[in-house]
Amino acid sequence: MTTADNRISTMANNADPAMHQLHVLDGAKTWYLDGTFKLVKRPFTQLFSVHAFVKGDTGGMKQVPLTFVLITRRTKKDYKKVLKALRRKLPSRAANLQELVVDFKVGLWGAIRAVFPDASVNCRLFHWTQAVWRKCQALDLAVPYMSNDGVRDFIGQLLSLPFLPNEHIGPAFKELSSLVTDQPAMVELCSYPRTTWLENSTWSPRDWNQRRMYMYQQVQGKIFKLWDDYQARRLTTSGLLAACKYLTGPAL
């Protein structure tokens, strides 16, 4: 695919496999969008890919890349062109699409909402924890996290916010933030999710809430048990976050 003012290329071995991949993508209800900057050279800036789950020969489901796109710019306008061009290639124009899963890229989220207004857009827990943990590293909090129980407990609870109901995330975050008003690095750490995901026009807690995300089957049973205790008031909000931190924090 190409557009008039942005160099975009899709890659496939030949026409038949490419059309098969597009048919599979067209039938998928959920798309997983990814991108890497490490494998491309100028004039390209990103190798953008669209993945979906397909059933293998043994009956198991596996997520596979179905489309690759080389992009020269990463603005909302350019992502819109990519998504529109891809949609035109699909037999049903992505009529089955219900959800897109992406990481935190402002331009991409805006483009998705413009091109696929009826589909939901979400991140996964990995995207949230990766973004917050990178901020911790930038603030030199990685070593204290490993060696200081108080720092580890606080960051663990912060990373666990996505497991709360949407309406509880704001109050719980406010309560957490009030505990570190005298610690500059922690204050700056708290300002990051506040300005990026809590008080931001692009994202709101519902976009990164993970309480019922089926993808995390390995922790689902534990999360639901904790949630049942929380609903039954056997656990406080702080207690729930403290329990969840062991499921989300970086391993020691």
C-alpha positions, 0 to 999 in steps of 0.5 A: 500500500502507498499513500500520496504523501507518506511512504507506506509498504506492506510486505508479503511473499506473493499474492495468494498468501497475502490475500489469505492473511487479509481474509483471516484478518478481516474475520478477526474480532480483535486486532493486536497492533504493534510496532518496532523502531529498531529494525528499520532504516531511513526513510522509514521510522517504524515497522508497524504490524497487525496481529490476530489469533488463529487456530493452528493445525492442532486446534490451539489458538496462537497470535500471529502477525498478518500484516506488516507496514513500513511507515515514514512518520508516526502522526495521527494523520499518518496512522489514519492513512495506514488504517484506511488503506488497510481497511480498503484491502479487506473484503468486508472492510473489517466488519467483524472488528470489535476491539483493537489492542495497542500500547500508549501511542497518542497518534495511533489511539486518535487514528483508531477512534477516527477510522474504527469509531464503533470498535473499542480500543484498549491496552493490556496490563503489560503496556501499563506496567512497562510504561510505569516501570520505565518511568521508575527507571528514569527516576532512579527508583529501580534500585530502591524498588529492589532493596527498600520494602516501602518503595517496593510496596508503594510501586507495587500498589501503583502498578496494581491500579488497573485491577480496580473498578474504573470508579475506584481508580481515581480515589485509590490513586489520590490516597496513594499519592498522599503517602509520598508528598515529602519524597520528590522522586515519588511525587514525580512518579505519581504525576506521570500517571496523573497527567498521562492516564487520569487527567488526559483527553486521550486516555481514561481509566476505562482504557487501561482497566484490567479487572476482567481482561480475559487475556490474563488467565494465569492470574484470573482466578486469583484476581477474581477471588480477591475481587470477591473478597473486596466486594464482600468487604473482607478486603479494603481498597489498600488490601486489594492493591497490596495483594495484587502487587504480587501479580503485577510488580517486576520480579525480584 
